[in-house]
């Protein structure tokens, strides 16, 4: 199947890019510049990884999100909270309906370039915080794409039942250099090591029993994961 991969430049989407190449032909990678604090850092690695994979890369500017939406993730928003990725404070980083907007654009783009599938790297660790990463939402979007395109675009979600540690293991087996990916939401010169996404990244390598190649500004003890009912 010809597929388009949503490629942010983070661990998950980069792993998805290389994993889906085993079974499908990746015709393009698509990134979005929507005003996130870490967009510049992520997009640099998205371009790098697409070039390494020999895949065409497109970046779509969505300036209206930074200008009109409320989220700590955006340059127009409040400071990024520190702590565990699963803490309720991380809800401050939710960009309302972000995946809905991006998937709608990506579906039209995929059909326009002759792709039959669209790949998103949403994973089980995202579910607690981001409603548009949960399977009920993604299943609804998959149905909309299937019925709303002549090409019957399929939404592939290879990591929907996987956690970050599993993704790290799979990517390492594929030979991915995770030093050439970006997670930190603060978007500084190096990963901060204490924001929710840095904590999740650090924890993933520990749980996967793999060396972490990331340079962090700080590496305090990892906070315990919140206990959810």
N, C-alpha and C positions, 0 to 999 in steps of 0.2 A: 504494500500500500504506500502511496505517496503521502507523506505527512509533513505538517508544519509544527515546529516545537516552540512553545512559549519559553523564551530564554531570558531570565532576569540577570544571570551572571552569578547566582547563588549556588550553593552546594546541590540543592535538589534539582533545579532545572538543568544544570550542567550534567548531572548524572543521568537525567532523563534523556538528554540529547544523545549521549553515547550509548545508553542502553537500548533505545528504540532503533538505533541503526542496525542492531543485530537481526531484526525481523522486518524492518521497513526502510523505505528510501526517504531520507529527510531532504525535502526540496527547499526548505527555508527555515530560518529561525527568526522569531519576531519578539522584539523588546518594546517596552513602553517607557517614555520619559514623562512622568506625571507630577513631578515636583517633590518627590520624596527626598529626604535629607541625604540618603545614601545612593541616589540614582547615579551620580557621576561615577562613584566607585564601582557600583554593580555593572553599569553599562560598559565600562572599560574591559571588564572580564568577559562580559557577554560577547563583545566584538572579538576578543582574543580567542575565546573557545570556539566560536563559529568559524573563525579563520583556520584554527587548528584542525577542525573537523571537515574543512573544505565545503562549508555550507553557506549559502547566501544569507545575509543578515540585514534585516530592516528594523529601524527604530521609528516608532510612532510617537509624536509629541501630543500630550494631552494636558496642555497648560491649564485648562479650565478646572481640572481637579484641584490643583494647588490654590487656584484663585477662589473657588466656590465651596469646596468641601472642608469639613472640620476633622482634623486628625493630627495627633502628635507626630505621626510619621512624615508629615508634609513640612516643607520649609516654612510655611505660613503658620504652623501649629506650635504647640507647647513643647517642652523638653521631653526627650525620650526617657521613659522610666527605666531604672535598673531593677534587677531581680530575676526570678525564674520566669521562663517563657510562658508557663502555664498560669501565672498569677493573674488575678482579675485586673491588676493595674495595666497589664499589656493590652487590655481592651481599648486603652487610649490610642493605640497605634492602628486600630481598624480604620481603613479608608472605606467609607460607605459604598457598598456594592461594587467594589473595585473589580473583582473577578467577573462579575456580570457584564460590566462595561467592556473590559478587555476581551473577554471571550466572544462577545457579540462582534466586535471589530475583527478579531482574529478569524472568526468563522467566515465573514465576508472576504477577507484577504485570502484565506485558504482556498475557497472556491474559485477566486479570481486567478490563482496561480496553478490551478489544476490538482490541488491536493484533495485527498478523500478523508484525511484524518487530521485531528488537531490534538497535540499532546500537552497536558498540564501536569505539573509535578506536585500537586497538592498531596499532603501526606497526613497520617493519623495524628501526628503531633500538632498540626494546625487546628484540629477540630474544636478544641476547647475554647479557642479565642476567636477564630474567624468563621462566621456563619457561611460565608461564600466559599469556604474550602471543604465544607461537609458534604458527604455523599448525597443526601437528599437534594441539596441545591445543585450539585454537579449532575445528578441524574436528570433533574428538570432541564438544565441547560443542554444536556446531551439530547434530550427529546426535542427541544426547540431547534437545535442545529439540524437534527436528522430530518425534521419535517419542514424546516424553513429554508432549505437549500435544495437546488436541483441535484447537486452532487451527493446529497444525503450525508453530509459531513459527520464523521464519527468523532466523539470526544474520548480520547484515550487517557486514562489516569492510572499509570502503572504503579504508583506508590500509595494509592488511597488507603491501603490496609497496612502500610509499612511505617515504622518510626524512623527517626533521623539516624539512629545507630545502624539500622538495617541498610539505609541508603548509603551511609559511609562505607559499610562493608562491600556493598555491591559496586560502588564507584571505585573503591580501591582495587577490587578484583579486575575492573576494566582498565586499570592503569591511570586513573585520573589523579592529577596533582592538585590537591585541594588548596594549596597555597595560591593557586590561580583562580580562586573563587572569592566571593565577598558575601558576608552575612550582616555585619554590624549596622544597625539602624542609625547610629549617630553620624556615620559618614565622615569620620576623621581620617587622618593620614594612615593610621593603622587601626585594627580592630580594638575597641575599648576593653573588651573582656568582661564587662559587667552588665551590659544591657541584656534584655531578654533573649535576643537572637544570638548574642555572643555566648551567653550561658548555655543555650540550647546546643550551639555548635561545640563548645568545649565538652559538654556532657555526652554528646553523641560519640565523640572519639573515645572517651573513657569507657562508655558502655560497650562500644564495639571492640575494645582492647586494641586500639590502633594508635600510633603516634600522631599527634596533632601538629601539622606543619605551619599552623597559623601564628603570626606575630601579634601578640596582644600587648596593650599598654599596661594592663593589670591582670593578674591571675590569682585573685583571692580564692579561698575555699568555695566550692560550688554550693549555692543554697539548696536546701531540700526542696523537692517538688511538692507543691500543695496537694493535700489530700482532698479528693473530690468525692461527693456522695455518690 
